């Protein structure tokens, strides 16, 4: 899997564009600035945007090519992000360290994604925020009709509302929906898709 992402991010163009995810952009401005973590951050479009707003930004990904592009983008915008490269299990943070976590198309391995979510919540302080957008279970029919919209091709790697409720049990749900959206993000997210969107506050 690491080789797949290194290969994708080694292209000159940004795989998902340089602009932040629209949902993240809408949500970030609703909360006080603080320390934010972006897991599976890829080429840095979301973390760099957060840094331009004044957030103290940390990110990680398994792809060194992703970090290279993220650093390039941060330099372009004259901001600093702290970005680590490694597998999820090797990246460690302190309990209650972050004020927010941005999970934007962080499609972890199907058999590990719930455990990863639960680990991530330990890094979030009480009152901290999770902002989440990723492809939902209904997305399979969309990607079958238009492969350019992107996303996993197996149902297990996609998300359901019930899964999110289970993974983030100790959260006040501020928004949780599966909805159809139009994506225009770089080379690999283009067209109509179905996503789960979640904003929650840790109790």
C-alpha positions in Angstrom: 0.0 0.0 0.0 2.9 2.4 0.8 4.2 1.8 -2.7 0.8 2.8 -4.2 0.8 6.1 -2.4 4.4 6.9 -3.1 3.8 6.2 -6.7 0.7 8.4 -6.8 2.3 11.3 -4.9 5.5 11.2 -7.0 3.6 12.7 -9.9 4.2 16.4 -10.6 0.5 17.4 -10.1 -1.1 17.1 -6.8 -3.3 14.0 -6.7 -6.2 15.6 -5.0 -5.3 19.2 -5.8 -3.8 22.0 -3.7 -7.1 23.3 -2.3 -8.5 22.1 1.0 -11.5 19.8 1.2 -14.6 21.9 1.1 -16.3 20.3 4.2 -13.1 20.7 6.3 -12.8 24.4 5.1 -16.5 25.0 6.2 -16.0 23.4 9.6 -12.6 24.6 10.7 -13.6 28.3 11.0 -16.3 27.4 13.4 -13.9 26.4 16.2 -11.2 28.2 18.2 -7.6 27.9 16.9 -5.5 25.2 18.6 -3.5 22.1 17.9 -4.8 19.9 15.2 -3.8 16.5 13.8 -4.3 15.2 10.3 -3.8 11.4 10.0 -3.2 9.9 6.5 -2.6 13.5 5.2 -1.0 12.7 1.9 0.2 15.8 0.0 -0.8 18.3 2.7 -3.7 20.3 1.1 -5.7 20.2 4.3 -3.0 20.6 6.9 -1.4 23.5 5.0 -4.8 25.2 4.8 -5.3 24.8 8.6 -1.8 26.3 9.1 -2.7 29.4 7.0 -5.6 30.0 9.4 -3.3 29.9 12.4 -3.7 26.3 13.7 -0.7 24.5 15.2 -0.6 21.6 12.7 0.7 18.1 13.0 0.2 15.4 10.3 1.4 11.9 9.4 1.2 9.5 6.5 3.0 6.3 5.4 4.2 8.0 2.2 7.5 9.9 2.1 6.4 11.3 -1.3 3.3 12.7 0.4 5.5 14.5 3.0 7.7 15.9 0.2 4.7 17.4 -1.6 3.2 18.7 1.7 6.5 20.4 2.6 6.6 21.9 -0.9 3.0 23.2 -0.4 3.7 24.6 3.1 6.7 26.5 1.7 4.6 27.9 -1.1 2.2 29.3 1.5 4.9 30.3 4.0 3.6 28.2 6.8 5.0 25.4 9.0 3.6 22.0 9.6 5.0 19.1 11.6 4.7 16.0 9.4 5.9 12.5 10.3 6.3 9.5 8.0 5.4 6.0 9.2 2.8 3.4 9.6 -0.1 4.2 12.0 1.2 1.9 14.7 4.6 3.6 14.8 3.3 7.1 15.2 2.7 8.1 18.8 1.2 11.2 20.4 0.3 12.1 24.0 -3.2 11.5 25.5 -5.4 14.7 25.3 -2.7 16.4 23.1 -4.9 17.8 20.4 -7.8 20.3 20.2 -9.0 18.9 16.8 -8.5 16.0 14.4 -9.2 16.2 10.7 -10.0 12.8 9.1 -10.5 13.6 5.4 -10.6 10.5 3.2 -8.5 8.6 5.7 -9.5 5.2 4.4 -7.5 3.0 6.7 -7.3 -0.8 6.1 -10.8 -2.2 6.6 -9.8 -4.6 9.5 -8.1 -1.8 11.4 -10.0 1.4 10.8 -12.3 1.2 13.9 -9.3 0.5 16.1 -7.4 3.4 14.6 -10.3 5.7 15.2 -10.5 4.7 18.8 -6.7 5.2 19.2 -7.0 8.7 17.6 -9.7 9.7 20.1 -7.3 9.2 23.0 -5.1 11.9 21.5 -8.0 14.4 21.6 -8.7 16.4 24.7 -12.2 16.4 26.2 -14.1 19.1 24.3 -11.9 18.5 21.2 -13.4 18.2 17.8 -13.3 15.5 15.1 -14.1 16.6 11.5 -14.6 13.6 9.2 -15.4 13.1 5.5 -14.9 9.8 3.7 -16.8 7.7 1.2 -19.8 5.9 2.5 -21.2 2.4 1.9 -23.5 3.8 -0.8 -20.5 5.0 -2.8 -19.9 1.7 -4.6 -22.6 2.3 -7.2 -21.1 5.8 -7.9 -17.6 4.5 -8.5 -18.9 1.7 -10.6 -20.7 4.3 -12.8 -17.7 6.7 -12.8 -14.3 5.4 -11.7 -12.9 9.0 -11.8 -14.8 9.8 -8.6 -12.3 7.7 -6.8 -12.5 5.8 -3.5 -12.2 2.2 -2.4 -13.9 -0.5 -4.5 -14.7 -2.8 -1.5 -17.6 -2.3 0.8 -15.6 -3.1 3.9 -13.3 0.0 3.4 -16.3 2.3 3.1 -18.1 3.9 6.1 -21.6 3.8 7.5 -23.3 6.1 10.0 -23.6 3.2 12.4 -19.8 2.6 12.2 -19.1 6.2 13.0 -21.5 6.1 16.0 -19.7 3.0 17.3 -16.2 4.3 16.7 -16.9 7.7 18.3 -19.2 6.6 21.2 -18.0 9.2 23.7 -18.8 12.1 21.4 -21.6 14.7 21.1 -22.7 14.4 17.5 -22.9 17.8 15.9 -23.5 16.5 12.4 -23.6 12.9 11.1 -25.0 12.2 7.6 -24.4 10.2 4.5 -25.0 12.5 1.5 -24.4 12.8 -2.2 -21.9 15.4 -3.2 -20.1 16.6 -6.3 -16.3 16.2 -6.0 -13.7 18.2 -7.9 -10.4 17.5 -6.1 -7.3 17.2 -8.3 -6.8 14.2 -10.5 -8.5 11.4 -8.5 -11.8 12.8 -7.0 -14.0 14.0 -9.8 -17.8 13.4 -10.1 -20.8 12.5 -8.0 -20.2 10.4 -4.9 -21.6 9.4 -1.6 -19.8 10.5 1.6 -20.3 10.2 5.3 -19.8 13.5 7.1 -19.3 13.8 10.8 -18.5 16.5 13.3 -18.3 15.5 16.9 -17.2 16.9 20.2 -15.4 14.6 22.7 -17.3 14.4 26.0 
